Amino acid sequence: MPPFKQTNLASRELQLSTLGMLAGCMRHKDIMGNEGVIKVHGVQWMTAGKGIVHSEMQEQDRGLLVGFRLWVNLPSKDKMCESKYQEFVAQDVTLE
């Protein structure tokens, strides 16, 4: 997977990225040692902060790949925080 540094204008302005998968999955790997696969109903939570070099690769399931990404703008005082990554598997996510 090719690396991508999350420090462009969009990530500096909108520091928090949440990814959820509805079909297929997304493979993630970053320079901080985080690595995993976000599967159906799983969620990824990444704070770009000072910048995070990472790669993401989509993987289809029977030809389907459906997900969503939400970018959240952090307050100015929090924008240059340390980068963070969290991954939650489906059974750890409450669906209503």
Secondary structure, 3 states (H helix, E strand, C coil): CCCEECCCHHHHHCCEEEEEEEECEEEEEECCCCEEEECCCCEEEEECCCCCEEEEEEECECCECEEEEEEECCCHHHCCCCCEEEEECHHHCCCC
